[in-house]
Amino acid sequence: MRYMNSRSIVLALSVIALSACVTTKGVRKEGGVEKISLIFDWPADLSGTLSASVNYSEQNARGEVAWAGENKLPFKVSKGEFDLKLELGAPAAIESGNPIGDALNSAALMGLAGIEASDVGDYVGPIDASKVFDGHVAAFGADLSGVPEAQVQEIQTSIEQRVRASTADLWNVLVGTWIGREFAEGETTTAEGVLTVPGLGEVETQLSYTLVERVACPGVTAPEGKEPPRTCAILSLESKLNQEKVAEGLAQLRAAALERAKMEAQLAAQREAERAAAKAEIAESCLGSRESVEDGKSLYCSQRGADAPCSEEEEVTDALNTELCLEIYAEADAKAAEEAAQAEAAAAGDEKGAEEGAEEGTEAPAEEAVAAEEAAPAEPALLEDLMTSLVMENRSKLVVDFQTLQPYKAERTQLIEATVLSPSGEERTEKKVEEKVYVFSYGG
């Protein structure tokens, strides 16, 4: 099975769909049942206009966004000896109520670079991904004259990678998932594919194919009293991630995230211990130099003579020690204030208050330490958001003339829903729904 898929998510995944093409060379009968074998064999002079519409909604940590748009692009097919190219022209129309939607619609979703494939239908890559980057710049009116070249290159590379992913997705539905398959009307077959999901790697995907029915192609008429020939097929494809494999991948992500958090906690504890040891070592010197340090001077270097200046390394160490001195002063002041409050309470004869103050200063911290130890989580706090569940479903419905090989209409819906756990322990749901409809008209 030629099932090629490449995506980059959560939740930034997009699937672009057209349709599958079949040829009469693949029609045969088996036990009285007519079956259609889907064989890739596009004509070289296929051309016309592709009308596309998109409805998009997304919910994530930043809020919700939704927009819709329509567009038209000319297309043509050209053939070489060993390859084929599906070329898409510049958008002919943009209709949307959202300026951002217009720009995305024009530059990213509809202004694809076109696709190069082998003569047997294997995806090769985009024809010219760089023109989509140029389309982004034009659509958003961006001025890149002052942007560092390395940053521009990074943006361009990112966009071109997304173009490759989107054109691969387009070709999968157009050709890659269908060639070599055989159907009888009303028959459903299942298969397994592989989908690359960011963070999870390759995940098994469950595929379900159906030849829903054979119908008359759009615009085809028949003599009075006769029905038009049923030379078009309605095909459907559903795909879902294998949830067992998703769970395995998410468990590995969680284990890796907790290991990173554990290592960071150990490093933090080590740094804190080293800091405490350093403070203890210089405490006497700090307290003896408090006046000058609080007056803005450093602990050592600023007090040395001009004939014996500190080296660069000594100055770095001195700056760190001076920072520690300021912490020591703050801690000493807090302790002195606490002792003064306790003494004042005792002098006023408030023995109860003095006892409570003493308890707060001695016993309470010990009790709190025990309670904190008992309540300490078994797992360290996460350092970043962690995906804990993922559902990804795609549904396609395609109408294609299996005699002329011309696609007429494709409908594609993609749902992505994930549960994300934040470092604070809060869970949120991120969701994306994308609906696309493509209609082909020929000639002109």
PLY file of the C-alpha trace (Angstrom):
ply
format ascii 1.0
element vertex 444
property float x
property float y
property float z
element edge 443
property int vertex1
property int vertex2
end_header
0.00 0.00 0.00
1.30 3.43 -0.90
0.31 5.41 2.18
2.55 8.37 2.65
1.78 10.90 5.34
3.71 13.66 7.04
2.40 16.19 9.54
3.78 18.66 11.96
0.61 19.33 15.55
-1.27 19.81 18.65
-2.49 21.41 17.55
-1.20 22.65 14.24
-2.12 19.81 11.94
-3.81 20.32 8.57
-4.96 17.89 5.92
-5.69 18.98 2.37
-7.74 16.60 0.23
-8.74 16.20 -3.38
-9.80 12.82 -4.74
-8.81 9.45 -6.15
-8.81 8.60 -9.82
-9.58 5.25 -11.40
-9.56 3.86 -14.90
-11.76 1.45 -16.82
-8.72 -0.76 -17.17
-9.41 -1.73 -13.52
-13.06 -2.84 -13.93
-13.60 -6.59 -13.68
-16.19 -9.12 -12.56
-15.70 -11.73 -9.89
-18.49 -14.20 -9.14
-20.98 -11.94 -10.87
-19.90 -8.93 -8.79
-18.34 -6.00 -10.61
-15.25 -4.64 -8.92
-13.27 -1.50 -9.61
-9.51 -1.51 -9.21
-8.13 1.95 -8.59
-5.19 2.43 -10.94
-3.25 5.67 -11.30
-3.25 6.92 -14.91
-3.98 10.62 -15.22
-4.22 12.21 -18.69
-1.60 14.82 -19.52
-4.06 17.49 -20.65
-6.18 17.64 -17.49
-6.79 21.30 -16.58
-9.42 23.62 -15.23
-10.36 25.44 -12.02
-10.39 24.20 -8.47
-12.87 25.90 -6.12
-12.14 25.39 -2.46
-13.84 26.38 0.78
-12.61 26.03 4.34
-14.27 26.23 7.75
-11.77 26.24 10.58
-12.04 26.43 14.37
-9.45 25.95 17.07
-9.50 26.04 20.86
-6.21 26.12 22.75
-4.44 27.75 25.69
-4.58 31.17 24.00
-8.36 31.05 23.45
-10.57 30.31 20.47
-10.24 31.23 16.82
-12.58 30.50 13.93
-12.77 31.62 10.33
-14.07 30.59 6.94
-12.90 31.31 3.42
-13.40 30.46 -0.25
-10.96 30.51 -3.11
-10.42 29.51 -6.73
-7.21 28.31 -8.34
-6.42 27.23 -11.88
-4.77 23.84 -12.15
-3.12 21.75 -14.83
-1.40 18.41 -15.14
1.85 17.93 -17.05
3.65 14.64 -17.70
7.26 13.74 -18.26
8.71 10.38 -19.10
8.93 9.25 -15.48
7.05 11.89 -13.53
3.86 13.92 -13.32
3.21 17.40 -12.01
-0.01 18.84 -10.61
0.46 22.59 -10.82
-1.74 25.13 -9.05
-1.90 28.76 -10.13
-2.35 31.90 -8.06
-5.70 32.33 -6.29
-8.33 33.84 -8.55
-10.64 34.99 -5.75
-10.72 35.44 -2.02
-13.98 35.77 -0.12
-13.83 35.95 3.65
-15.05 38.23 6.41
-11.81 37.91 8.32
-8.68 39.79 7.15
-6.42 37.24 8.84
-8.47 34.49 7.26
-8.00 36.15 3.86
-4.25 36.17 4.28
-4.01 32.58 5.46
-6.52 31.54 2.84
-4.50 33.15 0.09
-0.97 32.36 1.14
-1.13 29.04 2.93
-4.27 27.00 2.40
-4.97 27.60 -1.27
-1.71 28.90 -2.68
-0.05 25.51 -2.66
3.18 25.02 -4.51
1.93 22.12 -6.57
2.98 18.47 -6.44
5.47 16.28 -8.23
4.80 12.54 -8.33
6.26 9.53 -10.08
4.59 8.05 -13.15
3.15 5.26 -10.95
1.69 7.65 -8.37
4.32 7.86 -5.65
4.62 11.25 -3.94
7.95 12.99 -4.63
7.48 16.46 -3.13
6.28 20.03 -3.67
7.26 21.68 -6.96
8.23 25.05 -5.51
7.64 25.43 -1.78
9.42 28.80 -1.67
6.56 30.55 -3.48
4.29 29.84 -0.49
6.74 31.72 1.72
6.61 34.62 -0.75
2.82 34.40 -0.62
2.85 34.68 3.17
5.03 37.78 3.00
2.78 39.41 0.37
-0.48 38.43 2.07
0.52 39.85 5.45
2.36 42.84 4.00
5.44 41.90 5.98
8.60 43.98 5.70
11.59 41.70 6.17
14.23 44.29 5.29
15.32 44.69 8.92
15.00 41.05 9.93
18.28 39.12 10.33
18.94 36.76 7.44
19.22 33.74 9.77
15.76 34.44 11.20
14.24 34.85 7.73
15.83 31.55 6.70
14.40 29.85 9.78
10.89 31.12 9.00
11.21 30.11 5.36
12.40 26.62 6.30
9.49 26.18 8.71
6.93 27.22 6.09
8.50 25.01 3.44
8.37 22.04 5.81
4.66 22.67 6.33
4.17 22.92 2.59
5.80 19.54 2.13
3.56 18.06 4.84
0.39 19.56 3.36
1.17 18.50 -0.21
1.98 14.98 0.99
-1.40 14.91 2.75
-3.10 16.18 -0.37
-1.49 13.48 -2.49
-2.40 10.76 0.00
-6.08 11.42 -0.48
-5.71 12.27 -4.12
-3.80 9.11 -5.02
-1.60 7.57 -2.32
-4.25 5.90 -0.17
-6.23 4.53 -3.12
-3.95 3.14 -5.82
-3.88 -0.62 -6.00
-7.13 -1.05 -4.05
-10.20 -2.84 -5.35
-13.85 -2.32 -4.38
-17.29 -3.64 -5.03
-20.22 -1.27 -4.58
-21.23 -1.03 -0.91
-18.13 -2.91 0.22
-15.96 -1.69 3.10
-12.38 -2.79 3.57
-9.99 -1.98 6.38
-6.25 -1.54 6.54
-3.52 -0.10 8.71
-1.38 2.88 7.89
1.23 4.93 9.71
0.95 8.59 10.65
3.81 10.71 11.97
2.59 12.69 14.99
4.92 15.30 16.53
6.20 14.03 19.86
4.86 10.53 19.33
6.68 9.60 16.15
5.03 7.07 13.85
1.62 5.93 15.11
-0.45 3.14 13.62
-3.62 4.39 11.95
-6.78 2.39 11.32
-8.21 2.99 7.85
-11.69 2.16 6.56
-12.45 2.36 2.80
-15.90 2.18 1.20
-17.20 2.43 -2.35
-20.51 3.97 -1.25
-22.19 3.75 -4.65
-21.79 4.35 -8.34
-23.65 7.40 -9.63
-24.02 9.54 -12.74
-21.29 12.13 -13.00
-22.26 15.78 -12.46
-23.56 17.41 -15.64
-24.00 14.13 -17.52
-27.39 13.78 -19.25
-29.12 10.89 -21.01
-31.71 10.59 -23.76
-35.32 11.00 -22.65
-36.62 7.94 -20.91
-33.18 6.65 -20.03
-31.02 7.08 -16.98
-27.55 8.56 -17.40
-24.71 6.05 -17.10
-23.30 5.57 -13.62
-19.73 6.35 -14.51
-18.81 8.12 -11.28
-18.04 6.53 -7.93
-18.54 7.93 -4.45
-15.66 6.82 -2.26
-15.26 7.34 1.47
-12.28 7.00 3.74
-12.14 7.18 7.52
-8.95 7.08 9.54
-8.36 7.00 13.28
-5.22 6.77 15.36
-4.75 3.43 17.10
-5.51 4.46 20.69
-3.43 1.66 22.21
-0.40 2.94 20.33
-1.28 6.52 21.27
-1.47 5.51 24.95
1.94 3.82 24.68
3.44 6.90 23.09
1.89 9.25 25.65
3.17 7.06 28.50
6.68 7.36 27.06
6.25 11.15 26.76
5.12 11.34 30.39
8.02 9.19 31.61
10.50 11.37 29.71
8.88 14.58 31.02
8.97 13.33 34.63
12.59 12.24 34.26
13.50 15.73 33.01
11.57 17.28 35.91
13.29 14.95 38.40
16.72 15.84 37.06
15.89 19.54 37.19
14.65 19.21 40.80
17.88 17.44 41.75
19.94 20.14 40.07
17.90 22.85 41.81
18.44 21.17 45.20
22.15 20.86 44.46
22.36 24.52 43.46
20.49 25.54 46.62
22.81 23.46 48.80
25.86 24.97 47.11
24.40 28.44 47.60
23.75 27.80 51.29
27.30 26.50 51.75
28.73 29.56 49.99
26.68 31.88 52.21
27.89 30.12 55.34
31.49 30.45 54.16
31.33 34.22 53.57
28.75 35.18 56.24
31.34 36.59 58.65
32.98 38.69 55.94
29.58 39.92 54.74
28.41 41.03 58.18
31.73 42.80 58.76
31.39 44.73 55.49
27.66 45.43 55.62
27.85 49.19 55.61
30.05 49.40 52.53
28.17 46.69 50.63
24.79 48.32 51.31
26.35 51.56 50.18
26.75 50.02 46.73
30.27 48.65 46.99
31.21 45.08 46.26
32.46 42.74 48.96
36.10 42.63 47.92
37.10 44.22 44.62
35.81 47.72 45.28
37.81 47.83 48.48
41.11 46.90 46.89
43.57 49.50 45.88
44.09 50.69 42.30
47.50 49.07 42.28
45.96 45.61 42.84
42.79 45.42 40.74
40.73 42.24 40.54
40.98 40.01 37.52
37.92 39.45 35.35
37.35 36.07 36.99
37.69 37.59 40.47
35.18 40.29 39.59
32.60 37.66 38.56
33.13 35.79 41.85
32.96 39.05 43.80
29.66 40.01 42.18
28.15 36.64 43.13
29.43 36.93 46.70
28.07 40.47 46.98
24.64 39.19 45.90
24.85 36.50 48.59
25.75 39.14 51.17
22.56 41.05 50.42
20.57 37.85 50.99
22.39 37.29 54.29
21.50 40.83 55.42
17.83 40.31 54.56
17.74 37.02 56.45
19.50 38.57 59.46
17.04 41.48 59.52
14.05 39.10 59.33
15.42 37.00 62.19
16.12 40.11 64.29
12.59 41.41 63.69
11.13 38.07 64.77
13.22 37.98 67.94
12.28 41.58 68.73
8.59 40.78 68.37
8.91 37.81 70.71
10.85 39.90 73.26
8.24 42.66 73.08
5.46 40.18 73.70
7.32 38.69 76.67
8.05 42.14 78.13
4.39 43.04 77.91
3.58 39.98 80.03
1.81 38.26 77.19
3.17 34.84 78.01
0.65 33.19 75.77
1.67 35.41 72.91
5.33 34.75 73.66
4.70 30.99 73.75
2.78 31.14 70.48
5.54 33.23 68.99
8.13 30.75 70.18
6.06 27.89 68.77
5.78 29.68 65.46
9.54 30.17 65.40
10.52 26.64 66.49
7.90 23.92 66.61
5.76 25.09 63.71
8.50 24.88 61.11
9.28 21.35 62.31
5.59 20.39 62.07
5.32 22.06 58.70
8.38 20.17 57.49
6.82 16.85 58.53
3.51 17.78 56.92
5.26 18.92 53.76
7.19 15.64 53.64
3.98 13.62 54.04
2.17 15.69 51.41
5.09 15.77 48.99
3.98 14.49 45.58
5.41 11.20 44.41
6.25 12.82 41.10
8.19 16.04 40.50
6.37 19.04 39.04
6.31 19.15 35.26
8.49 21.69 33.51
6.20 22.12 30.49
2.74 21.23 29.18
2.20 17.50 28.74
-0.31 15.92 26.35
-2.20 13.14 28.17
-4.73 12.10 25.52
-5.06 12.52 21.76
-7.83 11.72 19.30
-7.33 12.38 15.59
-9.99 11.44 13.06
-10.23 12.14 9.32
-13.23 11.59 7.09
-13.18 12.02 3.31
-15.91 11.71 0.70
-14.89 11.77 -2.95
-16.73 11.79 -6.29
-14.68 10.70 -9.31
-15.41 9.63 -12.88
-13.66 6.27 -13.16
-13.90 6.28 -16.96
-12.43 9.72 -17.69
-10.31 9.80 -14.50
-11.63 13.26 -13.64
-12.34 14.12 -9.98
-15.44 16.22 -9.39
-15.76 16.82 -5.67
-13.96 16.07 -2.42
-15.11 16.75 1.13
-12.71 16.41 4.02
-13.23 16.80 7.78
-10.47 16.53 10.32
-10.95 16.47 14.09
-8.08 16.72 16.55
-8.78 16.74 20.28
-6.20 16.54 23.03
-6.07 16.81 26.80
-3.09 18.82 28.07
-1.75 18.89 31.63
-0.02 22.12 32.68
2.91 22.33 35.15
0.45 23.73 37.73
-1.61 20.54 37.52
-4.53 22.01 35.62
-6.00 20.13 32.67
-7.40 21.75 29.56
-8.86 20.53 26.29
-7.42 21.64 22.98
-9.51 21.03 19.90
-9.31 21.69 16.19
-11.93 21.07 13.52
-11.22 21.71 9.85
-13.74 21.16 7.07
-12.73 21.49 3.41
-14.68 21.12 0.20
-13.04 20.99 -3.24
-14.98 21.21 -6.50
-13.34 20.71 -9.92
-14.43 22.23 -13.20
-12.60 21.48 -16.43
-11.50 23.45 -19.46
-11.82 27.19 -19.93
0 1
1 2
2 3
3 4
4 5
5 6
6 7
7 8
8 9
9 10
10 11
11 12
12 13
13 14
14 15
15 16
16 17
17 18
18 19
19 20
20 21
21 22
22 23
23 24
24 25
25 26
26 27
27 28
28 29
29 30
30 31
31 32
32 33
33 34
34 35
35 36
36 37
37 38
38 39
39 40
40 41
41 42
42 43
43 44
44 45
45 46
46 47
47 48
48 49
49 50
50 51
51 52
52 53
53 54
54 55
55 56
56 57
57 58
58 59
59 60
60 61
61 62
62 63
63 64
64 65
65 66
66 67
67 68
68 69
69 70
70 71
71 72
72 73
73 74
74 75
75 76
76 77
77 78
78 79
79 80
80 81
81 82
82 83
83 84
84 85
85 86
86 87
87 88
88 89
89 90
90 91
91 92
92 93
93 94
94 95
95 96
96 97
97 98
98 99
99 100
100 101
101 102
102 103
103 104
104 105
105 106
106 107
107 108
108 109
109 110
110 111
111 112
112 113
113 114
114 115
115 116
116 117
117 118
118 119
119 120
120 121
121 122
122 123
123 124
124 125
125 126
126 127
127 128
128 129
129 130
130 131
131 132
132 133
133 134
134 135
135 136
136 137
137 138
138 139
139 140
140 141
141 142
142 143
143 144
144 145
145 146
146 147
147 148
148 149
149 150
150 151
151 152
152 153
153 154
154 155
155 156
156 157
157 158
158 159
159 160
160 161
161 162
162 163
163 164
164 165
165 166
166 167
167 168
168 169
169 170
170 171
171 172
172 173
173 174
174 175
175 176
176 177
177 178
178 179
179 180
180 181
181 182
182 183
183 184
184 185
185 186
186 187
187 188
188 189
189 190
190 191
191 192
192 193
193 194
194 195
195 196
196 197
197 198
198 199
199 200
200 201
201 202
202 203
203 204
204 205
205 206
206 207
207 208
208 209
209 210
210 211
211 212
212 213
213 214
214 215
215 216
216 217
217 218
218 219
219 220
220 221
221 222
222 223
223 224
224 225
225 226
226 227
227 228
228 229
229 230
230 231
231 232
232 233
233 234
234 235
235 236
236 237
237 238
238 239
239 240
240 241
241 242
242 243
243 244
244 245
245 246
246 247
247 248
248 249
249 250
250 251
251 252
252 253
253 254
254 255
255 256
256 257
257 258
258 259
259 260
260 261
261 262
262 263
263 264
264 265
265 266
266 267
267 268
268 269
269 270
270 271
271 272
272 273
273 274
274 275
275 276
276 277
277 278
278 279
279 280
280 281
281 282
282 283
283 284
284 285
285 286
286 287
287 288
288 289
289 290
290 291
291 292
292 293
293 294
294 295
295 296
296 297
297 298
298 299
299 300
300 301
301 302
302 303
303 304
304 305
305 306
306 307
307 308
308 309
309 310
310 311
311 312
312 313
313 314
314 315
315 316
316 317
317 318
318 319
319 320
320 321
321 322
322 323
323 324
324 325
325 326
326 327
327 328
328 329
329 330
330 331
331 332
332 333
333 334
334 335
335 336
336 337
337 338
338 339
339 340
340 341
341 342
342 343
343 344
344 345
345 346
346 347
347 348
348 349
349 350
350 351
351 352
352 353
353 354
354 355
355 356
356 357
357 358
358 359
359 360
360 361
361 362
362 363
363 364
364 365
365 366
366 367
367 368
368 369
369 370
370 371
371 372
372 373
373 374
374 375
375 376
376 377
377 378
378 379
379 380
380 381
381 382
382 383
383 384
384 385
385 386
386 387
387 388
388 389
389 390
390 391
391 392
392 393
393 394
394 395
395 396
396 397
397 398
398 399
399 400
400 401
401 402
402 403
403 404
404 405
405 406
406 407
407 408
408 409
409 410
410 411
411 412
412 413
413 414
414 415
415 416
416 417
417 418
418 419
419 420
420 421
421 422
422 423
423 424
424 425
425 426
426 427
427 428
428 429
429 430
430 431
431 432
432 433
433 434
434 435
435 436
436 437
437 438
438 439
439 440
440 441
441 442
442 443
